[in-house]
């Protein structure tokens, strides 16, 4: 078989036969050489090359298929090899790497073959690329639609979050910082006393009260690799398969933070048992901190919510009290130009007038007040604008709560519960 038709001939074979066919042909083309085959997503050859860890030259005697993606305005085009025969120069060794993508049992499968002079060199190159590929450097690993992606945008968004701009009540901020920092520096102590070095922490509370900001500030402050789960559902894989993939990747990236926002929406009755087994089963989660949040703890199964060995620590994020509301408003006030600032008396009045407001509503209060003041050319004082906007927002909150309660009362579960014997 001519080399120029190598990949074309392989892709014309039945999908279940392609991998075997390529492996057999490579053995015939390279007698006496070592050959490794794999299909792991950890073998990121393109990234390894871009990082300058090795150099690559495509075999010019055949067509090399490369996919180009546009990923957003102002961003560099993303190119990935679909099908190619490459010559790789790595640490003085010249290797052949064949990359072939095909569909197998409804799944897109990307196989690779490494051809080296000896088995040790082939295995060392394979291990080095996979080790490098699994490191998390200046990015967040995000899991969505059954795939891990590396997000520098999410990482930079997190880098802007700090505890300095976060207001929490009753010493909660200091307690959380101390707890996580102590855990990550105490591995030796845990091992000395035979205690598994792992954690499960749950942030609980109504929306808009600092849970997400605290997560970002923690990731930023701790400097540990962050794996962020957007969803376990995907088009082809089951939730259980994706849960397994998430925890497997976390165990390869330790120590790390495995973040799951809105846990109650990620886990359902079908996947709950599997999730619990991954959290607290036979597999060791050494160095993995599962950090989850929920706005609705009542929707979580008691086995998740109450069993200590899974989420052994729960932090409650309540609505801010008057002291916290005034502290938050003062932080906002400091950032504004003098014309847009609320007076000291206005801040005190604002803290009293916003009882029941979450931090998110307080932020909306300042933003809407600024826009109203600007659109009216600063005719009214900022104190008056904030006071009026607070009244308007409270009215909107009341309407939203009434609508929500109405929906809850009309739900089948509520009707069934109130029907009585």
N, C-alpha and C positions, 0 to 999 in steps of 0.2 A: 504494500500500500504506500502511495506517495505521501510525503509529509504535508504537501499543500492541501490535501483533502482529509487530513486526519480528523479534525473536529467535525467537519461536514458529514463524513461517513459515520462517525459515532452518533450524531444526533438523528440520523435516519433510522437507527435501530430502535426496537421497542424500549420504552422508558425503563422497564425493569432490567434491561440487559445492557444499558449504556455504560454504567460504571464498570461492570465486569469486562466489557469489550475494550474499554480504554486501558484498564489495568493490564489485560493480556497483551495488547498491542505495544504498550510501553515496555513490557518485559522483553518482547521480541526485538524492539528497536534499541534497547539498552541492556544487552546481556551482561551480567556480572555486576550491574549497578544496584544500589539500594533504592527501593520505591516505597513511599508512604502515601496512603490514600486517606482522605477524610472529608467531612462535610460540616464541620463545626463553624459556627459564626464567630468563634474566637480567633480564627485565622484571618486577620485583617491585613492582607499583604499590601493593599494600596496605601493604607494609613502608615504602615511600616516604612514604605518607600518615601512617602511625603515627609516623614519625620527625619529622613536622611539616614535611616538605619541600614539601608542597603540600596543598591542601584539595580535598575531593571531595564532590559532591552527586549522588545517584542521580536519574536521570530518572524522575519519578513517574508518567508516563503509561503506563509498562509495568511488568510484574512483573520484579523483580530477584532472581535466585536466588543465595542465599548459603548455604554449607555451614558448619555448626558442629560442632567436634570437642571431645570431652572427652579431655584428654591426661594426666590424673593428678590425684590428690587434692591439693587445696590450690593447684592451678595455674589460671590464667585460661583460660577457654574460648578455643579457637583458631577464628577465623572467616576464611573465604576466599571470594572471589567466584567463582562458577561461571559464571553468565551474567548480564550486566548492561550497561546503557548508563549511563555516568557523565559528569558535567560536572566537569572538573578546572580549578581555578584555580591557575596556576603562574607566578610572576614577572610578574604583571600580564596574563598571557595566559589566555583561556578556551578550553579545548580539550574536544573530545568524545573519550571513549575507550570503545570497545565491547569487551567481554570475552565470549568464547563458548567453551564446553568441549564437545567431542564426540569420539566414537570413530572413529578412522580406521585401517583395516588392523590392527585388534586393539589399537591403542595409543590411550590417552587423549591427546587433543591440545587444548591451550589456546591459542587464537588471540586476538590483539588487533588493533584498528585505532585509530590515532590520527588525529583530524581537527583540522587547525589552519588558520589563515588563510593561512599560507605554508609552503613546504617547509623553509625554514631553521628556523622555530620547531618544526615537527614533528620534524625530525631532532635538534635540540638537546635537546628534551624526552626523546626516546627515548634518546639517548646519556647524558644526565644520570641518568635512572632506572637504566639498565643499569650505568653506572659505580658508582653508589651501591650497587646490589644486589650487585655483585661484591666490594665491600670486606668484609674480615673484621674485625669490631669486637666485642671482648669475647665471642668464641664460637669454637667449632671447627667447621669444615665436615666433616661425616661422610658417607661414601659407603657406601650399603647398598641392596641390592635395586634397583640401577640408578638411584638418586636421591641427590641431595645434600640434606642437611638441616643446619640450623644448630643446634648443641647448646651452649647456655649451661651445662647441667649438666656436660658433659664439660670445658668450659673452666674452671669453678670447681673441679672435681676436680683439674685440672692445676695450678691456682694454688696449691694447698696443697702441692705437691711442690717440694722444694728439694734442692740438693746438700749442705746442712748435715746432713740426716738420712740421707745415703747413705754407705755404707761400701764402698769398692772397693779392690782390692789393687794394689800396685806403681805408684802414681802415676797409675793409669788415669783417675781422676776429673779431675785437673788437666789431663791431656793432652786429654781429650775436650772440656772446656770451652774450652781454648785453641784447639783445632783449629776448632771451629764459629764461635767469636767472630772469629777471624782471617779465616775465609772470608767472612763477611758484611760485613766492613769493607774487603775487598780488591778490590772490583769494578774500580776504576780500574787497579790493578796487573795484574789478569788481562787487561783490555782492552789495556793498553799493550804487553803481550808477545804478544798474539794468542792467548791461551789461553781456551777456553770457560769462562765463569763458571758452572759447575754442579758438583754433587757427587753421588756415590752412596756411602753409608756403610752398612755392614752390621754389626750387633751379633750376635755369635755366642756360644752357650754354652747349657748345660743350664738348664732352667726354674728360676725362683726365685732367680736370682743378680744381680738388679738391672737387667736390660735395660729393662723397662717403666718402672721408677722413673727411670732415667737419661733415657729419652725424655721423660717428663713434666717433669722438672727442666730439660732443655734448652729445651723449648718455653716454659716459664715464664720462664727466664732470658733467652733471646734476644729474646723479644717479637715474633717474626716470625709472620705468619699460618700457621696449621696446618691442613692438609688430612689427614684420617684415613680410611684405607680399611679398612672392615670386611670386605668381600667384593666380588669382581668378578662373582659369579654373581647372576642375577636371573631372574624368571619369563619375561620376554619378550625381553630383549636377550641377545645372546651375550657371552661373556667379552671377546672382542676389541672389540666395540662399547663395552663399559663401560670397558675399559682406555683406549681412545681418549678417552672422555669425561673420565676422571680426569686424564689428562695435559693435555688441552686446558684444563681448568679451572685446573690448576696453572700453566700458562703465562700465564693471564689474571690470576693472583693474585701474581705474582712481586714481590719475593723471597718465598719461602715454604718451609716444611718439608712435604714430602709423606711421611706416615708410613704404613708398611705392616708391621704386626706379623704374625709367623708367615708370612713370605713363601713358605715351602715349601708352605703350605696354600692360598695364593692363586693360585699359578701351576701349571698342569698341562702335560702334553706338547703339548696342542693350542694353548694360548694362549701358550706360552713364546716362540716366534719373534716374535709380535706385541708382546709385552712388551719384548723385547730391542730391537726396532726403535724403540719409543717412547722407550726409555731412551737409545739411542745411534744414532738414525737421522738422517734429513735435517732433521726439525723441531728447532729450537733450543730447548733447555731452559734458557735463560739465567735465572739466579737461582733455579733449582729445586734443592733439596737433597732427594734421595730417601733417607730414613732407614728402613731395613728391619731387622727382627729375625728370627732363626730359632733354634729349639732343635735343629734337625736339619740342619746344613749338608750332610750326605751326601745328603740328598734333593733338593738343588738341583742343577740342571744345571751342569756345569763352565763353560758359556758365561756363566752368571750368577755363579757362585761365584768364578771364577778370572780372567776377563778384566778387566784394570785399568780400562778406559775406562767400565765400567758401575758396578761398586762398587769405586772406587779405594782405599777404606780400609776395613779390617776390624778391629773391636775385639773381643777375646775376653773373655768374662765367665766366669771359671773358678769352681769351688767355693772358698769362702773358706778361707784358711789359719788357723792358731791365732791369729795377731795380729788378723786381721780379725774372727774370731768373737768375740774378747774385746772389741774396739772396739764391735761391734754390740750385744753383750750389755750393755756399759756404757751405751750410748745408751738402751737400753730401761730399764735400771735407774734412770736419772736421772728418767725420767718417772713412776715409780711412787711411791706413798706409802711412808713409811718401813717400815711393817709388811710390805709386799710385796717389799721389796728383798732382793736376794741380797748376801751379804757379799763383801768384796774377795777373800778366799780362795775363796769359792764361785764367783766369776766366773772366776778362774784355773782352777779345777777344771772348770768348765763348758766353757771353751775347749778343754781337752784331751779331755773326754768326748764332744764333738760332732764329732769328725773325720768328714768326709764329709757333714755337714749343709749344705744350701744356706741362704741367708738366709731363704727362705720357711719352711724347717723350723725355723730358729731363732725366727722370729716365732711359729710354731705352738707351739713349746716354751714360750715366755713366756705366751702366751694360755691354753694348757691348764693350765699351772702355776697361774696366777692363779685360774682357775675352780675347780681342785681345792682350792686353799688356802681359797677363800671357802666352798665347799660343805662343808668339814670344819671350819669355824669357827676356822681358824688353829691347829689342834692341833699340827701339825708345823711346823718351821722352813721358811722358803722355800728354803733351801739343800737340805734333804732332799727337798722337793717337786720342785724342778727336777731334782735328780739322778735321782729315780725316773721322772719324766716323760721325761727324756732316754733312759733305758733302754727305756721303752715305745715311744717314737717310733722308736728304732733298730730295734726288733723289727718294727714296722710297715713301715719302710723295706725291711728284708730280705725280708719277705713280698711287698711290692709289686714289688721287683726280681725275685724268683724267679718271680712270676706273669708279669711282662713278658717275661722271658727264655724262659719256657715258651711263651708265645704266639708269640714270634719264631721259636723253634725249630720250631714246628708250622706256620708259614706256608708257602704254596706256593713262594715264592721261596727260602726257606731249604732246603726239601726238594730243590728242583731243584738248588741250588748244592751240596748235600752228597751228591747221588746219585752223582756221579763217572761216568767213562766206563765 
